[in-house]
Amino acid sequence: MAPFTAEANVLGVVRNTVREYGLLQSGDTVLVAVSGGMDSVVLLDVLSRLTEFNLRLIVAHLNHCLRGEDSAGDERFVADLAAVYGVPVVSEAIDVRELCRRERLSLEDGARKARYAFYGRAASRYGASVVALGHHADDQAETVLMRLLRGSGTAGLAAMNPRRGESYIRPLLQLRRAEIAAYFSATGLRCRTDASNADVTFLRNRIRHEVIPYLSHLNPSVVGRLTTTARLLAADEEILCAVTEDAFQRLSKRDDLNRLVLDLGGLRREKVGLRYRVYRRAISLLKGDLTRVAACHIQQIDQLALAGKPNALFFLPGRLAVVREYDRLTFSVDVPDLHFPGELVVAGPGDFSLPGGGVLRVASVAPSVALAGDGGRQRAIVDLAAAPFPWCVRGVRPGDRFRPSGMSGSKKVKDYFIDEKVPVALRSAIPLIFSEGKLILICGYRLSNDALVGVHTHAAVAVEVCGQPAKSP
């Protein structure tokens, strides 16, 4: 039997992790995130020794430009390290402090965003199958505590997985920091020391240097307990994600503005925990992540969904808007700025570009088309004798009225929109067509009695809007 050593221990744990979670396949191109610190240096060394996988390694380093010459020194160190292993290196320098100022992010959030964006670019450039990150069990315990302090549900407390989606792997996640340090010493590796890791103004560093040592006095196995909790919650999360996805598919759709729309009637029948998860799923799809979205925001969305007001608006961090529109709850990046400025003159059949986007198509048709019922909500057939050219096309204005087809008397357009539950964000973009001062058509919605084709009609046109968002939902 081979003697137990720090090297054998680490290599054994990593091989088990790789097999258990299917992290690597033979011949994979792996982008290895190397900061120059101990964990990432060990990660590179361990992957280089997994010869059975015949991996092609690429070293990736991001210079955050936060520590002046020290940051430049890290970049040079990593380049030299890659040369020792005979592997390519890709590096970039990004002014993270400026990024944080520009996008109003904390230094920690900004650095993370910059790193993952860089990894994505580098992986694409080299055709990497996966990106390997150096997180370990102590990082996992710190993450659980951070998220617990900030307020998080099961998904957050499940923290990190050995595999994140299809692109990221964490081969060291089941190793303690002490085990990695023992391997580092036994192999004679060198690394760079980042003085900012001791700065307790950062929450993670306070947890690492103050909270976990204190908790270890109460329970020496606290890191193991926290990582086990994260692992159990991750298993539960798999089941909950499947339930959430099923509910999301039933309750959601994309509307004509490419917003995510949730059906409030169905949503209200679900348990509160599932509603919360559906909201988070919608946000994540639009925003790409849940950064800066806290439990209080999810609760506010739920209050909006359950409130009696038919129309209301709520903004989330990251310029995400949640809008209540009657029996719909919509999620979008910013509130749609839709309006129909000015007026458009239509002198006869043809295609006309609309100011709000799309094309108004007017084409001559036989009156028999309308009499045969070949019109409908989206394609209206207009009697030209009753509604002669030129037409004026514009957006809705206060006081506009028309005589809806199939109804007696007239109706305010505003009241018609309310009765039809037309989303408020859409109303000002819907083209209205006037002939001789009379409203003859609300495009995509209703024709006026004044323009209906009849048995005595001699000339008619078909009217429809193509590629314009203000259609009936």
C-alpha positions as a printed Julia matrix, in Angstrom:
473×3 Matrix{Float64}:
   0.0    0.0     0.0
   1.31   3.45   -0.93
   2.02   5.71    2.06
  -0.54   8.42    2.84
   0.84  11.83    1.88
  -0.58  15.33    1.47
  -0.08  14.97   -2.28
  -1.83  11.61   -2.49
  -4.69  12.9    -0.34
  -5.38  15.93   -2.51
  -5.04  14.05   -5.79
  -7.32  11.29   -4.48
 -10.04  13.7    -3.33
  -9.9   15.62   -6.62
 -10.11  12.42   -8.68
 -13.14  11.3    -6.64
 -14.81  14.7    -7.09
 -14.16  14.65  -10.83
 -15.65  11.17  -11.15
 -18.64  11.78   -8.84
 -19.75  14.96  -10.61
 -18.48  14.22  -14.12
 -16.34  17.37  -14.16
 -13.89  16.34  -16.88
 -13.89  14.27  -20.04
 -10.86  12.83  -21.78
  -9.27  15.38  -24.1
 -11.04  18.41  -22.59
  -9.6   21.87  -23.12
  -9.68  23.45  -19.66
  -9.32  27.16  -18.94
  -7.69  27.32  -15.48
  -8.41  30.52  -13.53
  -5.1   31.43  -11.87
  -4.84  34.54   -9.71
  -1.36  33.66   -8.46
  -2.59  32.81   -4.96
  -2.04  29.43   -3.28
  -5.4   27.87   -4.17
  -5.18  28.62   -7.89
  -1.54  27.55   -8.09
  -2.43  24.2    -6.49
  -5.4   23.88   -8.87
  -3.11  24.25  -11.89
  -0.6   21.76  -10.5
  -3.27  19.17   -9.67
  -4.91  19.39  -13.08
  -1.52  19.01  -14.76
  -1.1   15.72  -12.85
  -4.42  14.22  -13.94
  -2.63  12.67  -16.9
  -5.31  10.03  -17.42
  -7.6   12.74  -18.83
  -5.1   14.03  -21.42
  -6.21  17.59  -20.72
  -5.21  20.66  -22.72
  -4.72  23.4   -20.13
  -4.95  27.16  -20.72
  -4.03  29.54  -17.89
  -6.32  32.57  -17.52
  -5.44  35.6   -15.39
  -7.35  38.85  -14.89
  -5.44  41.88  -13.64
  -8.03  43.82  -11.6
  -5.75  46.93  -11.47
  -6.59  47.36   -7.78
  -3.12  47.08   -6.2
  -0.83  49.01   -8.51
   2.54  47.35   -9.04
   1.46  44.31   -7.01
  -1.29  43.6    -9.53
   1.21  43.89  -12.38
   3.53  41.57  -10.44
   0.76  38.99  -10.14
   0.27  39.09  -13.89
   3.98  38.54  -14.56
   4.13  35.73  -11.99
   1.23  33.88  -13.63
   2.78  34.25  -17.08
   6.04  32.75  -15.76
   4.11  29.96  -14.03
   2.31  29.03  -17.24
   5.7   28.85  -18.99
   6.95  26.39  -16.34
   4.02  24.09  -17.13
   4.4   24.68  -20.86
   0.84  25.86  -21.32
  -0.58  28.99  -23.01
  -1.65  31.95  -20.91
  -4.35  34.52  -21.64
  -4.58  37.66  -19.54
  -6.42  40.97  -19.5
  -6.26  44.11  -17.4
  -9.53  45.73  -16.32
  -9.94  48.8   -14.12
 -12.41  47.2   -11.72
 -12.72  50.32   -9.59
 -13.88  52.3   -12.63
 -16.28  49.49  -13.59
 -17.8   49.61  -10.11
 -18.17  53.39  -10.28
 -19.76  53.25  -13.71
 -22.2   50.44  -12.91
 -22.75  51.32   -9.24
 -21.47  48.0    -7.93
 -19.63  47.09   -4.76
 -15.96  46.29   -5.24
 -16.63  42.61   -4.57
 -19.55  42.42   -7.02
 -17.69  44.4    -9.68
 -14.6   42.21   -9.44
 -16.71  39.06   -9.73
 -18.58  40.42  -12.74
 -15.33  41.38  -14.46
 -13.78  37.96  -13.8
 -16.65  35.92  -15.17
 -16.97  38.13  -18.24
 -13.24  37.64  -18.86
 -13.49  33.87  -18.38
 -16.32  33.74  -20.9
 -14.3   35.65  -23.5
 -11.17  33.58  -22.91
 -13.02  30.25  -23.0
 -14.66  31.21  -26.28
 -11.35  32.31  -27.76
  -9.6   29.02  -26.97
 -12.58  26.7   -27.37
 -12.38  25.6   -23.74
 -14.85  22.92  -22.64
 -14.88  24.16  -19.06
 -13.4   26.83  -16.8
 -11.76  25.45  -13.62
 -12.04  27.58  -10.48
 -10.05  27.16   -7.26
 -12.84  27.33   -4.65
 -12.51  24.91   -1.74
 -14.53  23.77    1.3
 -13.58  26.76    3.46
 -14.74  29.1     0.68
 -17.99  27.14    0.66
 -18.49  27.59    4.41
 -17.77  31.32    4.1
 -20.28  31.64    1.25
 -23.01  29.9     3.27
 -22.49  32.3     6.18
 -22.37  35.36    3.9
 -25.65  34.43    2.28
 -27.24  33.58    5.6
 -26.3   37.03    6.92
 -27.59  38.77    3.81
 -30.81  36.76    3.78
 -31.15  33.88    1.39
 -33.35  30.89    0.62
 -32.47  27.33   -0.25
 -30.86  28.23   -3.57
 -28.5   30.73   -1.96
 -27.62  28.55    1.02
 -26.86  25.63   -1.3
 -23.96  27.92   -2.22
 -21.44  26.49   -4.7
 -21.58  23.19   -6.56
 -18.59  21.31   -7.98
 -20.2   22.0   -11.36
 -21.91  25.28  -12.19
 -23.95  24.81  -15.34
 -22.04  23.48  -18.31
 -19.14  25.91  -18.19
 -17.59  26.04  -14.7
 -16.07  23.35  -12.47
 -14.6   23.42   -8.95
 -12.34  20.38   -8.58
 -11.04  21.47   -5.13
 -14.44  22.07   -3.53
 -14.31  19.02   -1.25
 -10.87  19.92    0.12
 -10.16  22.0     3.22
  -7.81  24.97    3.03
  -5.42  23.16    5.37
  -5.23  20.18    3.0
  -4.44  22.49    0.09
  -1.76  24.25    2.17
  -0.2   20.88    3.05
  -0.06  19.94   -0.63
   1.42  23.35   -1.45
   4.21  22.87    1.09
   4.89  19.25    0.15
   5.32  20.06   -3.54
   7.48  23.15   -3.04
   5.17  25.39   -5.08
   5.39  29.19   -4.96
   2.56  31.75   -4.97
   1.76  35.42   -4.6
   0.24  36.89   -1.45
  -2.62  39.37   -1.81
  -2.56  41.71    1.19
  -6.2   42.65    0.58
  -7.21  39.13    1.7
  -6.5   40.29    5.25
  -8.63  43.45    4.92
 -11.62  42.86    7.21
 -13.58  45.74    5.7
 -14.72  43.08    3.19
 -17.47  40.86    4.55
 -15.9   37.62    3.32
 -12.62  38.46    5.05
 -14.41  39.27    8.32
 -16.15  35.9     8.15
 -12.87  34.14    7.33
 -10.71  35.8     9.97
 -13.24  36.54   12.73
 -16.55  34.68   12.47
 -15.38  31.16   11.53
 -12.55  31.11   14.13
 -15.12  32.14   16.78
 -17.62  29.49   15.63
 -14.82  26.92   15.64
 -14.51  27.42   19.41
 -18.16  26.41   19.71
 -17.86  23.55   17.23
 -14.44  22.58   15.82
 -16.22  20.9    12.9
 -18.16  24.02   11.87
 -16.68  24.19    8.35
 -17.58  20.55    7.73
 -21.08  21.09    9.11
 -21.64  24.12    6.87
 -20.38  22.36    3.75
 -22.56  19.32    4.53
 -25.57  21.64    4.93
 -24.81  23.23    1.58
 -24.53  19.81   -0.05
 -27.88  18.65    1.39
 -29.6   21.86    0.35
 -28.12  21.53   -3.14
 -29.74  18.09   -3.44
 -33.09  19.53   -2.33
 -32.62  22.43   -4.71
 -32.46  20.08   -7.7
 -35.97  18.84   -6.89
 -37.31  22.33   -6.19
 -35.84  23.66   -9.43
 -37.69  20.99  -11.41
 -40.97  21.92   -9.68
 -40.29  25.62  -10.28
 -39.52  25.1   -13.96
 -42.76  23.19  -14.44
 -44.75  26.01  -12.8
 -42.84  28.66  -14.74
 -43.64  27.0   -18.08
 -47.33  26.88  -17.15
 -47.56  30.44  -15.87
 -45.24  32.44  -18.13
 -44.95  33.6   -21.73
 -43.21  36.27  -23.78
 -45.47  39.11  -24.89
 -45.26  41.36  -27.96
 -42.7   43.58  -26.21
 -40.47  40.57  -25.45
 -41.28  40.93  -21.78
 -41.78  37.98  -19.46
 -45.44  37.81  -18.48
 -46.87  35.8   -15.58
 -50.54  34.85  -15.38
 -51.76  36.26  -12.06
 -54.79  34.0   -11.87
 -52.66  30.88  -11.98
 -49.94  32.42   -9.86
 -52.29  33.18   -6.99
 -53.31  29.53   -6.81
 -49.72  28.51   -6.03
 -48.13  28.31   -2.59
 -46.17  31.39   -1.53
 -42.82  29.55   -1.68
 -43.39  28.51   -5.3
 -44.52  32.05   -6.22
 -41.26  33.4    -4.82
 -39.29  30.92   -6.89
 -41.19  31.79  -10.07
 -40.39  35.49   -9.53
 -36.72  34.68   -9.06
 -36.73  32.55  -12.21
 -38.22  35.42  -14.23
 -35.65  37.89  -12.88
 -32.77  35.53  -13.53
 -33.82  34.94  -17.13
 -34.02  38.66  -17.9
 -31.13  39.92  -15.8
 -28.78  36.97  -16.13
 -28.36  36.6   -12.37
 -29.91  37.59   -9.03
 -27.19  40.01   -7.94
 -28.53  42.66   -5.52
 -32.01  41.08   -5.53
 -32.85  40.42   -1.88
 -35.7   38.63   -0.1
 -37.42  41.98    0.52
 -37.61  42.6    -3.24
 -39.25  39.21   -3.85
 -41.78  39.95   -1.1
 -42.57  43.32   -2.67
 -43.23  41.63   -6.02
 -45.62  39.24   -4.3
 -47.45  42.15   -2.66
 -47.77  43.76   -6.11
 -49.2   40.51   -7.51
 -51.76  40.15   -4.74
 -52.75  43.82   -4.44
 -56.14  45.1    -5.54
 -54.74  47.81   -7.82
 -55.05  46.73  -11.49
 -52.03  48.78  -12.62
 -48.85  49.4   -10.65
 -45.09  49.56  -11.17
 -42.1   48.42   -9.11
 -38.38  48.74   -9.89
 -35.74  46.19   -8.9
 -31.98  46.78   -8.65
 -30.36  46.55  -12.05
 -32.99  48.6   -13.93
 -35.51  45.77  -13.98
 -39.16  46.8   -14.0
 -42.05  44.72  -12.66
 -45.44  45.96  -13.9
 -48.89  44.87  -12.76
 -51.34  45.05  -15.69
 -54.77  43.69  -14.73
 -54.37  39.88  -14.65
 -50.74  39.97  -15.81
 -47.45  40.56  -14.03
 -44.71  41.6   -16.47
 -40.94  41.68  -16.02
 -38.79  43.76  -18.34
 -35.48  45.58  -18.5
 -36.69  49.16  -18.01
 -40.26  50.28  -18.68
 -41.03  50.16  -22.4
 -40.98  53.68  -23.83
 -43.65  53.28  -26.49
 -45.5   56.16  -28.07
 -46.75  57.24  -31.47
 -45.38  60.73  -32.13
 -46.99  62.97  -34.72
 -49.24  61.82  -37.54
 -48.83  59.65  -40.63
 -50.77  60.36  -43.85
 -51.85  57.35  -45.91
 -52.91  58.44  -49.4
 -53.63  54.95  -50.76
 -52.58  51.3   -50.68
 -48.95  50.52  -49.81
 -46.54  49.82  -46.94
 -45.96  52.64  -44.45
 -43.29  52.7   -41.72
 -44.74  53.44  -38.31
 -42.93  55.77  -35.88
 -43.3   53.23  -33.06
 -41.81  50.45  -35.19
 -43.31  48.05  -37.69
 -45.15  48.57  -40.96
 -48.75  49.5   -41.7
 -49.77  47.43  -44.73
 -52.77  48.57  -46.81
 -53.71  46.36  -49.77
 -56.67  46.33  -52.16
 -58.93  43.29  -51.79
 -62.27  42.13  -53.18
 -65.19  43.09  -50.93
 -66.21  39.43  -51.0
 -63.16  38.68  -48.81
 -64.75  40.55  -45.91
 -68.19  39.13  -46.55
 -66.66  35.65  -46.47
 -65.24  36.42  -43.04
 -61.57  36.62  -44.09
 -60.66  39.58  -41.91
 -60.47  39.18  -38.19
 -58.85  40.98  -35.31
 -55.37  41.46  -36.78
 -56.44  42.03  -40.4
 -59.32  44.43  -40.92
 -61.23  44.92  -44.2
 -62.35  48.54  -44.72
 -65.06  49.87  -47.07
 -63.35  52.66  -49.04
 -66.61  54.46  -49.82
 -67.31  54.73  -46.1
 -63.68  55.54  -45.21
 -62.02  57.24  -48.21
 -58.36  58.18  -48.48
 -56.4   60.1   -47.35
 -56.22  58.56  -43.89
 -54.6   60.05  -40.81
 -52.75  57.57  -38.58
 -51.8   58.62  -35.04
 -51.73  57.54  -31.42
 -54.56  57.86  -28.93
 -55.48  61.28  -27.53
 -57.81  62.29  -24.7
 -61.43  62.31  -25.84
 -61.0   59.97  -28.84
 -64.2   58.0   -29.52
 -65.41  55.47  -32.07
 -68.33  53.18  -32.86
 -67.05  49.64  -32.23
 -68.2   47.09  -34.79
 -71.04  44.95  -33.52
 -72.05  47.51  -30.9
 -74.62  50.28  -30.9
 -73.52  53.77  -29.97
 -70.01  55.12  -29.47
 -67.33  54.51  -26.88
 -64.27  56.35  -25.61
 -61.07  54.69  -26.77
 -59.74  54.9   -23.22
 -62.76  52.98  -21.93
 -62.42  50.44  -24.73
 -58.77  49.82  -23.76
 -59.8   49.36  -20.13
 -62.61  46.94  -21.01
 -60.28  44.95  -23.27
 -57.56  45.01  -20.57
 -55.01  46.41  -23.0
 -51.71  46.83  -21.09
 -51.08  50.46  -20.19
 -47.57  50.29  -21.67
 -49.01  49.37  -25.06
 -51.83  51.87  -25.41
 -49.91  54.9   -26.62
 -48.16  52.86  -29.35
 -51.29  51.42  -30.97
 -52.01  53.07  -34.34
 -55.46  54.62  -34.74
 -56.7   55.26  -38.3
 -58.98  58.23  -39.08
 -60.89  59.02  -42.28
 -62.57  62.41  -42.66
 -62.04  62.98  -38.93
 -63.75  59.75  -37.85
 -61.89  56.93  -36.09
 -62.39  53.91  -38.34
 -59.89  51.4   -36.93
 -57.89  50.65  -33.78
 -55.19  48.56  -35.43
 -55.03  45.02  -34.16
 -58.14  45.45  -32.03
 -61.43  46.77  -33.46
 -62.96  48.16  -36.64
 -65.57  50.89  -36.48
 -69.16  50.33  -37.59
 -68.57  53.31  -39.87
 -66.11  51.36  -42.06
 -67.71  47.92  -42.26
 -67.91  46.2   -45.63
 -71.46  45.42  -46.77
 -73.29  43.94  -49.72
 -73.14  47.29  -51.54
 -69.39  47.74  -51.1
 -67.56  48.21  -54.42
 -63.99  48.86  -53.23
 -62.2   47.64  -50.11
 -58.72  47.4   -48.6
 -57.17  45.05  -46.04
 -55.27  46.74  -43.21
 -52.77  45.09  -40.9
 -49.7   46.0   -38.84
 -46.61  43.84  -39.36
 -43.68  43.61  -36.95
 -45.06  46.17  -34.52
 -45.36  45.37  -30.82
 -48.72  47.01  -30.15
 -50.81  44.03  -31.16
 -53.48  42.32  -29.14
 -51.81  40.07  -26.58
